[in-house]
Amino acid sequence: MRDFMERLALATGLLARAGLWFSGIGLVLMTAFVFAQVFYRYVLGTSLFWAEPAAVMLMGWFIFLGAAVGIREGYHLSFDVLLYVLPEKVRLTLFTVSDLVICGFAVGMTKYGWELAIKTASTTMPGLGISGAFNFLPLVGGGVLLILFCIERILRRAVGLPTSRFGDDHEPLPTANDAPAAKER
């Protein structure tokens, strides 16, 4: 089981890295679109009709993908004060409870995001001319990643592997760059 979990961590590490790249590219594109819109409006006296809806759609993607990766890596906001005084076993149990709550939230995000996408699929986004479902697909994509990453964290903890979270970070999570090192163990 431990070997399977290490391979799973490498695969989800690649997925997390791709999510971060897409988030970063989306942030840069959104910034460029907003800058172009401001330049066109105030310097050229015209407007880019597609810039605002495209920027808003990109913002949804980089927020939800980035949040999912933040959860996986243990960098997301948390309140740890109580954890400093609790025994390790209780601390790990609370981490698992936290992951289960996040997973439940992600299931709702995915389910209701999908329902919203289906309901708006027949509409067209003004300025972009694409389906309104694209506004809600970040909820689905981010939710699916959150579910996957939470399950990975719970399973890793169950087999005694670290999850890079406070009190549970004996070593960092494997990433795509660690593949050769993982084979040496």
N, C-alpha and C positions, 0 to 999 in steps of 0.2 A: 504493500500500500504506500509506503514511504517513497519508493522509487516512482510509482505512478504520480504521486503528488509533486515530486520534483519536476517531472516532465510536464505536468499540468501547469505548474508555476512558470516554467519557461514559455509555454504556449500563451498563457494569460499575460506574461510579461511582454511578449511581442504584441499582443492585442492592446495592452495598455500603452506601449510606446507608439503604436499607430494612432491610438486615440489622442495622445498628447500632440503628435504631429498634426493631425487634422484640426485639433483645437487651436494650435499655434498658427497654422495657416489661415484658419477662419478668423482669428483675431486680427491678423495682419490685413486680410482682405476687407474685413469690416471697417477697420481704421482707414484704409485706402478709399473705400466707397464713401465714407462720411466726409473725408477730406475733399474728394472730388466733388461731392455735392455742394459743399460750402464754397469751393473755388468757382464752380460753375454758377452758383446762385449770386455770389457777391462780387465776383470779378468779371465774369462774362455776361451776367444779367439773364441767364437762362437756367434751366433745371434739368437734372438727370432724373427722369421719372421712375427709374428702376432702382436707384441707389438706396433709398430708405427701406423699402421692403426686403431688398437683398441683405442689407446690413442687419436688420432685425432677425431674419431667418438664420443668418450665420451666427448671430449672438446666441440663439437657442442651441445650436450645435456645439459651440465651444464651451458653453456653460455646462451642459449636461454631460458631454464627454469628459471634460476636465474634472467635474465633480466625481464621476465614477472612478476615474484613475486616482483621484485624491483619496477616495475611500480605500481603494486597493492598497495604496502605498502607505496608508496611515497618516497622511498629511492633512486630512480634513479636520475641521474645527472639532474640538472635544473639550470636555471639562474633566481634568485629571486629578484635581486636588485630593479627593477621597482615595484615589488609587495609590497614593504614596504611603498610606498607613495600613492598607489591607494586605493580608497574606496572598502569596502568588496564586494559589488555587482559586481563591475568591475573585481575584483580579481577572484571571483568565476566564472564569465563568461569566463575569460581567461583560467582558469583551465579546463573548459569544452571544449573550443576550442582546448587546448592542448591534451586533451583526445581523441577528434575527429580526430586530425591529427595522433596521435599514432595508433588509431584504423584503420585509412585508410592505414597506413604503414603496420599494422599487416594483413590486408586483402590481400595486395599485397604479403607479406611474405608467407602467407598460400597458396595463389593461385599459385604463381610461384614456391614455394617449392614443392608443390604437382606435378606440371608439370615436374619439374626436377626429382622428385622421380619416376614418371611414365616412363620418358624417359630412366632412368638408371636402371630400375627394372630388365631388362633382362641381365645386365652385372653382373659380379662377382668381388667382391673386392679382390685383391690379398692379400694373407696372412690370410684372414679370411674365404674366401669361401662363403660369404653371398652376397645377392643382393646389388648392388650399390645404391639402393633406400634408404638404411639405412643411407647413408651419408646426405640425404636431409630431412629425417623425423624430425630432430630437428627443422628445419624451420617451418614445418607444426605444430608440437606440440606447439612450442613456440608462433607461430602466433595465433593459436586457443585460447591459454591461454590469450594472450594479448587482443584479441577481447573480450573475456568474462570479463576480469578484467576491461577493459576500459568501457564497457557497464555498469558493476556494479558501477563503480565510478560515471558515469554520472547520473545513476538512483538514487544512494544514495544522490548525491548533489541535484537532483530535488525534493526529498522528505524531504530535510533538515537534512540529516544525515551526519556526518563527513566522510572525506575520508583520514584522516591522512596526509594531505598535508599542506604546509605553509598557514596560514591564514584560514585553514579549519579543524583544528585539535582540536576541543573541547574535544574530547575523542578518544582513540585509536580504530582502527577497531576491531570488535569482532574476536576472534579466537576460535579454538576448545576448549580451556581451559575455555573460557568464557560462554560456553553453559548454565550452571546453573544460572549464573548471569543474562543472557539475559531473562531467564524465570521469574525471580523475578520482572522485570520491569513492 
